[in-house]
Amino acid sequence: MLNKTEWHQAGRIILQVYSGDISFAEMQEGWQQTEALIALDNGDLPVHLVLDFTQRRNFSPDLLKLQTMRQLFELCRGNPRLGWFLAVQPQPNPVMLFSSTVAARLVGRKFRLAATLEEALRYLSYTDSSLVQSSQNP
């Protein structure tokens, strides 16, 4: 279930939190909410998406397929502001990790797995120095 989609850092990092069983339709809905947030922002810096799956029980079987994951990444292909996709999963499903990584590369998106939200945010700060600058200059 998609619990929330919100700015973690205004105009720069979107956080989506999922729990329970997660379906393809919920992932599509999450993308639509992400697009809506980006559309409301007038910035030009990259927007990174952090998907928090720490409270998930299961992914629907179709999400384990490479073709399905590619469809999800294809949804965002046309948005030039999208930067990194980070999935937060303390105990990742190996099939999901493989299909996500391959699908992201097939459509030219940056994807990484993190064990915690803090690890994901540290990685973003390391890879995108403008995040540090924007947090120092409110």
Summary of the structure (lengths in Angstrom):
residues: 138
radius of gyration: 14.1
end to end distance: 33.2
largest distance: 44.1
contacts: 411
relative contact order: 0.18
helix: 46%
strand: 31%
